[in-house]
Amino acid sequence: MAQTAKFSVPLKPPHITIVGAGLGGLCLAQGLRQQGIAFDVYERDAALASRTQGYRIRIDHAGQQALKACLPAALFSVFQATGAMPVAGVNLVDTRLEAVSGKWVESWRRARGDQPADTGHGESADAQDLSANRQTLREVLMHGIEDRVHFGKAFVRYREDEDARVKTAFSDGSCAISDVLVAADGINSLVRRRRLPGAVPADTGFACLYGKTYATPATLARLSGLLPARTSIVFGDGLAVIVDPMRFRPPPAGYRLDMPDDYLYWAIIGAREALGIGWEAGDALQQDALAARLERITTGWHAGLRALFQQGDRASLAMMPIRTADVPAAWPSSAVTVLGDAIHAMSPAGGLGANTALHDAFLLSRQLGEAAAGRRSLRAAIGGYEAAMREHSARAILASLRGTEVLLGASGRHPERILAG
């Protein structure tokens, strides 16, 4: 009669190496801390604020639940307190700021009281999204683990030893030896290229041009009153714009956080051709070139909408190509695993990328906690995480592709075509 394998508490607790100090990597680190598991995070940037990385992240119910599980209760309260103050409602309009109907994506969760004209119903309070400034959220996630996050550490290679440990080398000549290596280094993950070389996200042909406009009295006087009052989704010819007011409360006492001034976040999503962005050097366009693109794109738009871009903070302008992964296929588990954009990059149209990464972090920290407690082997824990991650990320990828279709109308590609390459 077959006997069920039993695992005792390990003689030596596992140590986890995390490559990448983005939202997913830092959330995982906090979750491991809660489980009493040793870890170190290695980030290639020189500091937390070295790069512009977007200005507004919508944290949905799943993302909030992941943060609640991974953060100490007091720190989760800080996350909630430092989010933007909620706004009631969503404007669905065209570039003349006239109302449109019949366009909505189920993954666009609404704040309490939102009731777009084409849906006819509101959401329950527990479905309320929170909008966070990305940099502030990273500062919150860094709290209490500063000594375990190492900057200026660009990943070079890893090697799995015969004793099932992983040696990770960095560009400064240093290395780390651990029981598990986690790739949380984003869409261009170097760890994934070695671990899963076939899992390269495809370029969809779309791009996102984003920035922010500070909510000064002079600027607000030039804007349509629709924009500062509610979230707006603007549908244009082959492109769409998302605008979100970001107004903040003072930070909680006892926490050193660099809170931003109030601003309006905006992002324009469209085909590269619609945005006037070529295929060769489009990713490297500088702020002046991006500002010129904005002028051409918004010609003929309502003056109260166009002013949003004319008054924008030029230093905040950035462009990124939109890439999407195929639905992840199963692979044999090892001591090296992946989370977030490193494995399941997706269109921002569904608002699910960051939330899926946070959910990954929760799943992996819980599974590693099971292994650390001796209830299962490390390999089984990683396999369990990867199976669950593939399942929920497949749903998120498809929802994001459908969101792109709704945003871009006839110009959007069908999810089946994108997944087929």
C-alpha positions in Angstrom: 0.0 0.0 0.0 1.4 3.3 -1.1 2.3 5.7 1.7 1.8 9.5 1.6 5.1 11.4 1.8 5.4 13.4 5.0 7.6 16.5 5.3 9.1 17.6 8.6 10.1 21.1 9.5 13.3 21.8 7.6 16.5 21.8 9.7 17.5 25.0 8.0 14.8 27.5 7.0 14.8 28.4 3.2 16.3 31.6 1.9 14.8 33.3 -1.1 16.5 35.5 -3.7 14.1 38.0 -5.5 15.4 39.8 -8.6 13.4 43.0 -9.1 12.1 45.5 -6.6 8.9 46.4 -8.4 5.4 46.0 -6.9 5.4 42.2 -7.2 8.9 41.6 -5.9 8.4 43.9 -2.9 5.0 42.5 -2.1 6.5 39.0 -2.2 9.2 40.2 0.2 6.7 41.5 2.6 4.7 38.2 2.4 7.9 36.2 3.1 8.6 38.5 6.1 5.1 37.7 7.4 5.9 34.0 7.1 9.3 34.3 8.8 11.2 33.3 5.7 14.6 34.9 5.0 14.9 36.8 1.7 17.0 39.4 -0.2 15.8 41.6 -3.0 18.2 42.7 -5.7 17.3 45.6 -8.0 19.4 46.9 -10.9 18.4 50.5 -10.5 20.6 52.7 -8.3 17.6 53.8 -6.1 13.9 53.3 -5.7 13.1 56.5 -7.6 15.7 56.1 -10.4 13.1 55.7 -13.2 9.8 57.0 -14.3 7.4 54.1 -14.1 3.9 55.5 -14.4 1.8 57.5 -12.0 -1.4 55.7 -11.2 -2.1 52.1 -10.4 -5.6 50.9 -9.9 -5.6 48.3 -7.2 -8.7 46.1 -7.5 -10.3 43.8 -4.9 -7.9 40.9 -5.7 -4.9 43.2 -5.5 -6.1 44.6 -2.2 -6.6 41.2 -0.7 -3.1 40.2 -1.8 -1.6 43.3 -0.1 -3.7 42.7 3.0 -2.4 39.1 3.3 1.2 40.1 2.7 1.5 43.3 4.7 1.4 43.9 8.5 -2.0 45.3 9.4 -0.6 48.8 10.2 1.2 49.0 6.9 -1.9 47.9 4.9 -3.7 50.8 6.6 -0.9 53.1 5.4 -1.5 51.8 1.8 -5.2 52.6 2.1 -4.5 56.0 3.6 -2.0 57.1 0.9 -4.2 56.2 -2.1 -5.9 58.9 -4.0 -9.2 60.1 -2.6 -12.0 58.2 -4.5 -14.1 60.0 -7.1 -17.7 59.1 -7.8 -18.5 58.0 -11.3 -17.0 57.4 -14.8 -17.3 59.6 -17.8 -17.6 57.6 -21.1 -17.1 60.3 -23.8 -15.6 60.9 -27.2 -12.9 63.5 -28.0 -15.6 66.2 -28.2 -16.5 65.3 -24.6 -19.9 64.0 -25.8 -21.3 61.0 -24.0 -21.0 57.5 -25.6 -22.6 54.3 -24.7 -22.3 50.6 -25.2 -18.6 50.4 -24.1 -17.6 48.8 -20.9 -15.2 46.1 -19.7 -16.0 43.9 -16.7 -12.5 44.1 -15.4 -12.9 47.9 -15.1 -13.9 47.9 -11.5 -15.6 51.0 -10.3 -15.4 53.1 -7.2 -18.4 53.3 -4.9 -21.2 55.2 -6.6 -19.9 54.7 -10.2 -22.8 54.2 -12.5 -21.8 54.6 -16.2 -24.8 55.2 -18.4 -24.4 52.0 -20.4 -24.4 49.6 -17.4 -27.3 50.8 -15.4 -26.0 49.5 -12.1 -23.5 50.2 -9.4 -20.9 48.1 -7.6 -21.0 46.9 -4.0 -18.6 48.6 -1.6 -16.3 45.6 -1.4 -15.6 46.0 -5.1 -14.2 49.5 -4.7 -10.9 50.1 -6.5 -8.2 52.2 -4.9 -5.9 54.4 -7.1 -2.3 54.5 -5.8 0.6 56.6 -6.9 3.1 53.9 -8.0 6.1 55.5 -6.4 4.3 56.0 -3.1 3.1 52.4 -3.1 6.7 51.2 -3.7 7.8 53.3 -0.7 5.0 51.7 1.4 6.1 48.2 0.3 9.7 49.0 1.2 8.9 49.9 4.8 10.5 47.6 7.3 12.5 45.7 4.8 15.0 48.4 3.7 18.0 46.4 4.9 17.0 43.4 2.7 16.6 45.4 -0.6 19.9 45.9 -2.5 20.1 48.5 -5.3 22.6 48.7 -8.1 22.5 44.9 -8.5 21.9 44.0 -12.1 21.3 40.3 -12.7 23.8 38.6 -14.9 23.3 34.8 -14.6 22.3 32.0 -12.3 23.4 28.4 -11.8 21.5 25.6 -10.1 23.9 23.4 -8.1 23.6 19.7 -7.5 22.5 20.3 -3.9 19.4 22.1 -5.3 20.6 25.6 -4.3 20.8 28.5 -6.8 23.8 30.8 -7.2 22.9 34.2 -8.7 25.6 36.5 -10.0 25.3 40.3 -10.4 27.1 42.8 -12.6 29.2 44.2 -9.7 30.8 40.8 -9.2 28.8 39.8 -6.2 26.7 36.7 -5.9 23.9 35.3 -3.8 23.3 31.7 -2.8 19.7 30.7 -2.0 17.2 27.9 -2.1 14.8 29.6 -4.5 15.3 32.3 -7.1 12.3 34.4 -8.1 12.2 36.5 -11.3 10.3 39.6 -10.6 12.3 41.8 -13.0 9.5 42.8 -15.3 8.6 42.4 -19.0 12.3 42.3 -20.1 13.2 39.8 -17.5 16.7 38.4 -18.0 16.0 35.6 -15.5 13.0 34.5 -17.6 15.1 34.5 -20.8 17.3 31.9 -19.2 14.7 29.9 -17.3 11.9 30.0 -20.0 13.5 31.2 -23.2 10.4 30.5 -25.3 8.1 32.7 -23.1 8.8 36.0 -24.9 5.9 38.5 -24.9 4.7 39.5 -28.4 4.5 43.1 -29.6 0.8 43.8 -30.2 1.4 46.8 -32.5 -0.1 49.1 -29.8 1.6 51.6 -27.6 0.8 53.7 -24.5 1.7 57.4 -24.2 1.3 58.6 -20.6 2.0 61.4 -18.3 0.5 63.7 -15.6 -0.8 67.2 -15.3 -0.6 69.0 -12.0 -3.9 70.2 -10.7 -3.0 73.8 -10.1 -5.8 76.5 -10.1 -4.5 77.9 -13.4 -4.6 74.5 -15.1 -7.9 73.5 -13.7 -9.4 76.8 -15.0 -8.5 75.7 -18.6 -9.9 72.1 -18.3 -13.4 70.9 -18.8 -15.1 70.4 -15.5 -15.7 66.8 -16.3 -12.0 65.8 -16.0 -11.2 66.7 -12.4 -14.5 65.4 -11.1 -14.6 61.8 -12.3 -12.6 59.2 -14.0 -12.9 59.6 -17.7 -12.5 57.1 -20.6 -12.3 59.0 -23.9 -12.8 57.1 -27.1 -11.2 58.4 -30.3 -10.4 57.2 -33.8 -8.3 54.1 -33.2 -7.2 55.3 -29.8 -8.5 55.9 -26.3 -7.6 58.0 -23.3 -7.9 57.2 -19.6 -7.9 60.2 -17.2 -7.9 59.8 -13.5 -7.9 62.6 -10.9 -5.3 61.9 -8.1 -5.9 63.9 -5.0 -4.1 62.9 -1.8 -4.5 63.2 1.9 -1.5 64.1 4.2 0.6 60.9 4.9 0.0 59.1 8.2 2.2 60.2 11.1 5.3 58.2 11.7 5.9 57.3 8.1 8.4 59.1 5.9 6.8 59.1 2.5 7.4 61.4 -0.5 3.7 62.2 -1.2 3.1 63.9 -4.6 1.1 67.0 -5.2 -2.4 66.5 -6.7 -2.4 65.7 -10.4 -4.5 64.2 -13.2 -3.0 61.0 -14.6 -3.6 60.3 -18.2 -2.7 57.6 -20.7 -3.4 57.4 -24.4 -3.5 53.9 -25.9 -3.6 53.2 -29.6 -2.0 51.6 -32.6 1.6 52.9 -33.2 0.4 54.4 -36.5 -2.4 56.3 -34.8 0.1 57.7 -32.3 2.6 58.5 -35.0 5.2 56.3 -33.5 7.4 54.2 -35.7 8.8 50.7 -35.1 12.5 51.5 -35.1 13.3 53.9 -32.3 9.9 54.6 -30.9 10.7 53.2 -27.5 13.4 55.8 -27.0 11.5 59.0 -27.9 12.4 61.9 -25.7 10.0 64.3 -24.0 10.2 67.0 -26.7 9.3 64.4 -29.4 6.5 63.0 -27.3 5.1 66.5 -26.7 5.1 67.1 -30.4 3.2 63.8 -30.9 0.6 64.9 -28.4 0.0 68.1 -30.3 -0.7 66.3 -33.5 -2.7 63.5 -31.9 -5.1 66.0 -30.0 -5.6 68.4 -32.9 -9.4 68.9 -33.2 -10.2 67.6 -29.8 -12.4 69.6 -27.4 -10.4 72.6 -26.0 -11.1 71.5 -22.4 -9.6 68.1 -23.1 -6.7 69.2 -25.2 -5.6 71.6 -22.4 -5.0 68.6 -20.3 -2.0 67.6 -22.5 -0.9 71.1 -23.3 -0.5 71.8 -19.5 1.0 68.5 -18.8 4.3 68.0 -17.0 6.7 67.5 -19.9 9.2 65.7 -17.7 6.6 63.0 -16.9 6.0 62.0 -20.5 6.8 58.5 -21.4 5.9 55.9 -24.0 5.9 52.1 -23.8 5.0 49.5 -26.4 2.2 47.2 -25.4 3.3 43.6 -25.3 1.3 40.6 -24.3 2.3 37.1 -23.3 0.6 34.0 -24.6 -1.4 32.1 -22.0 1.4 30.4 -20.1 1.9 26.7 -20.8 3.0 24.3 -18.1 6.7 23.7 -17.5 8.7 21.4 -15.2 9.2 23.2 -11.9 12.7 23.9 -10.5 14.2 26.2 -7.8 13.8 29.1 -10.2 10.4 30.6 -10.7 8.7 33.7 -12.1 6.0 36.2 -11.3 4.3 39.3 -12.6 5.2 40.8 -16.0 8.3 38.6 -16.1 5.9 35.8 -17.2 2.5 37.2 -18.0 2.8 40.6 -19.5 -0.6 42.0 -20.6 -2.2 45.0 -22.1 -2.9 47.8 -19.6 -6.5 48.1 -21.0 -7.9 45.7 -18.5 -6.2 47.3 -15.5 -5.0 43.8 -14.3 -1.3 43.7 -14.7 -0.2 45.0 -11.3 -3.1 43.2 -9.6 -2.1 39.9 -11.1 1.6 40.5 -10.0 0.4 41.2 -6.4 -1.8 38.1 -6.5 1.3 36.1 -7.7 3.2 37.4 -4.7 0.5 36.3 -2.3 0.2 32.8 -3.9 4.0 32.3 -3.8 4.5 33.5 -0.3 1.7 31.2 0.9 3.2 28.2 -0.8 6.7 28.9 0.4 5.3 29.3 3.9 3.9 25.8 3.6 7.3 24.5 2.6 9.0 26.4 5.4 6.6 24.8 7.9 7.5 21.4 6.6 4.1 20.6 5.2 5.4 20.1 1.7 8.7 20.2 -0.2 10.1 23.3 -1.8 9.7 21.8 -5.3 6.1 20.9 -4.6 5.4 24.4 -3.2 6.8 26.0 -6.4 4.9 23.7 -8.6 1.7 24.4 -6.7 2.3 28.2 -7.1 3.1 27.9 -10.8 -0.1 25.9 -11.5 -2.3 28.4 -9.7 -0.4 31.4 -11.3 -0.9 30.0 -14.8 -4.6 29.6 -14.3 -5.4 33.0 -13.0 -3.0 34.9 -15.3 -4.6 33.2 -18.3 -7.9 34.7 -17.4 -6.3 38.1 -16.8 -4.5 38.1 -20.2 -7.7 37.4 -22.0 -9.6 40.0 -20.1 -6.9 42.6 -20.9 -7.1 41.8 -24.6 -10.8 42.2 -24.6 -10.3 45.5 -22.8 -8.1 46.6 -25.7 -10.8 45.6 -28.2 -13.3 47.8 -26.4 -11.0 50.7 -26.0 -9.8 50.7 -29.6 -13.0 49.6 -31.4 -12.6 48.4 -34.9 -8.8 49.1 -34.8 -8.3 46.7 -31.9 -7.1 43.1 -32.7 -9.0 40.1 -31.6 -7.6 38.3 -28.6 -7.4 35.1 -30.6 -5.3 36.8 -33.2 -3.0 38.3 -30.7 -2.5 35.0 -28.8 -1.8 33.3 -32.1 1.0 35.8 -32.7 
